[in-house]
Amino acid sequence: MATSKEQYAKMVKRVTPPSPKLKNCVKAFLIGGLICATGQGLLMLYERLGMNEDEQKALTAVTLIVLTAILTGIGIFDKIAKHAGAGTIVPITGFANSVVSPAMEFKTEGRVLGTGARIFIIAGPVIAYGTAAAFVYGVICYIFKLY
């Protein structure tokens, strides 16, 4: 007995529990805000330590990347992401997680063919399209003398 797409959609809707959208949005907002507030706190800490603005920005980014990589490595970041959803996709932490996760997943295949070959499986397209978009933006700025 074949089922039509409409019948299948009805069956899925009947057995799938409704998603608590408001609750998910609030959790994503709060946890994403906490990540951003942590970044701001680090920036302020590095300022109080007497670093110049460029050093503050670089160390804040590096610290967030390292913390995310460590939390991903010990399995905590995924638990946070389970509750926060899109709130953990704050660009720098989401990117760090997208690099570390495949590296851990494929480490059993070896350092070269596992970790090395698959480390950028998720982040690779982001890097490629980000570079292409930056190039196009640069050309547009050059043509219209925006700088």
C-alpha positions as CSV (number, residue, x, y, z in Angstrom):
1,M,0.0,0.0,0.0
2,A,1.5,3.3,-1.2
3,T,1.1,6.4,0.8
4,S,0.8,9.8,-0.8
5,K,2.8,12.8,0.3
6,E,-0.3,14.3,2.0
7,Q,-1.0,11.2,3.9
8,Y,2.6,10.9,5.0
9,A,2.6,14.5,6.1
10,K,-0.5,13.9,8.2
11,M,1.0,10.8,9.8
12,V,4.2,12.7,10.7
13,K,2.3,15.7,12.1
14,R,0.2,13.3,14.2
15,V,3.2,11.5,15.9
16,T,5.6,14.5,16.1
17,P,5.3,16.5,19.3
18,P,4.8,20.2,18.9
19,S,8.0,22.3,19.2
20,P,8.0,24.8,22.1
21,K,9.0,27.7,19.8
22,L,8.8,30.5,22.4
23,K,10.8,28.5,24.9
24,N,13.4,27.6,22.3
25,C,13.7,31.3,21.2
26,V,14.2,32.5,24.8
27,K,16.8,29.9,25.5
28,A,18.7,30.7,22.3
29,F,18.5,34.4,23.1
30,L,19.7,34.0,26.7
31,I,22.6,31.5,26.0
32,G,23.7,33.4,22.9
33,G,23.6,36.6,25.0
34,L,25.7,34.9,27.7
35,I,28.3,33.9,25.1
36,C,28.4,37.5,23.8
37,A,28.6,38.8,27.3
38,T,31.5,36.5,28.0
39,G,33.3,37.9,25.0
40,Q,32.6,41.4,26.2
41,G,33.9,40.5,29.7
42,L,37.1,39.1,28.2
43,L,37.5,42.2,26.2
44,M,37.2,44.4,29.3
45,L,39.6,42.1,31.2
46,Y,42.2,42.4,28.6
47,E,41.7,46.2,28.6
48,R,42.3,46.3,32.3
49,L,45.4,44.3,31.9
50,G,46.8,47.2,29.8
51,M,46.7,45.7,26.3
52,N,46.1,47.8,23.3
53,E,42.8,47.6,21.3
54,D,44.2,45.2,18.6
55,E,45.6,42.8,21.3
56,Q,42.3,42.9,23.2
57,K,40.3,41.9,20.1
58,A,42.7,39.2,19.1
59,L,43.0,37.7,22.6
60,T,39.2,37.8,23.0
61,A,38.7,35.9,19.8
62,V,41.4,33.4,20.6
63,T,40.1,32.8,24.1
64,L,36.6,32.2,22.8
65,I,37.9,29.8,20.2
66,V,40.0,27.8,22.7
67,L,37.2,27.7,25.3
68,T,34.8,26.4,22.6
69,A,37.3,23.8,21.3
70,I,37.9,22.6,24.9
71,L,34.2,22.5,25.7
72,T,33.5,20.6,22.4
73,G,36.3,18.2,23.1
74,I,35.0,17.2,26.6
75,G,31.4,17.0,25.3
76,I,30.0,20.1,27.2
77,F,29.4,22.4,24.2
78,D,27.1,19.9,22.5
79,K,25.0,19.7,25.7
80,I,24.8,23.5,25.8
81,A,23.9,23.5,22.1
82,K,21.1,21.0,22.7
83,H,19.4,23.5,24.9
84,A,20.5,26.7,23.2
85,G,20.0,25.7,19.6
86,A,20.8,28.7,17.3
87,G,22.1,30.6,20.4
88,T,25.4,28.8,20.2
89,I,25.9,29.7,16.5
90,V,27.4,33.0,17.6
91,P,29.9,33.2,14.7
92,I,33.2,32.5,16.5
93,T,32.0,29.8,18.9
94,G,29.9,28.1,16.2
95,F,32.8,28.1,13.8
96,A,35.2,26.7,16.4
97,N,32.7,23.9,17.2
98,S,32.2,23.2,13.5
99,V,36.0,22.6,13.1
100,V,36.5,20.5,16.3
101,S,33.4,18.3,16.0
102,P,34.4,16.6,12.7
103,A,38.0,16.3,13.9
104,M,36.9,14.3,16.9
105,E,34.3,12.3,15.0
106,F,36.8,11.0,12.4
107,K,39.9,10.7,14.6
108,T,39.6,6.9,14.6
109,E,40.3,7.0,10.8
110,G,43.8,8.4,11.5
111,R,45.4,11.8,11.7
112,V,45.8,12.2,7.9
113,L,42.7,10.5,6.4
114,G,40.5,11.1,9.4
115,T,41.2,14.3,11.2
116,G,43.3,16.0,8.5
117,A,40.9,15.3,5.7
118,R,37.7,15.9,7.5
119,I,38.4,18.7,9.9
120,F,37.0,21.3,7.5
121,I,34.1,19.2,6.3
122,I,31.6,21.8,7.8
123,A,33.8,24.9,8.0
124,G,35.3,24.5,4.6
125,P,32.4,25.9,2.6
126,V,32.2,28.8,5.1
127,I,35.9,29.6,4.4
128,A,35.5,29.2,0.6
129,Y,32.4,31.3,0.2
130,G,33.5,33.8,2.8
131,T,36.7,34.4,0.9
132,A,34.8,34.6,-2.4
133,A,32.3,37.1,-0.9
134,A,35.2,39.2,0.5
135,F,36.8,39.3,-2.9
136,V,33.6,40.4,-4.6
137,Y,33.1,43.0,-1.8
138,G,36.6,44.3,-2.3
139,V,36.1,44.6,-6.1
140,I,32.9,46.5,-5.5
141,C,34.6,48.9,-3.0
142,Y,37.4,49.4,-5.5
143,I,35.1,50.2,-8.4
144,F,33.0,52.6,-6.4
145,K,35.9,54.0,-4.4
146,L,34.1,53.3,-1.1
147,Y,37.3,53.6,0.9
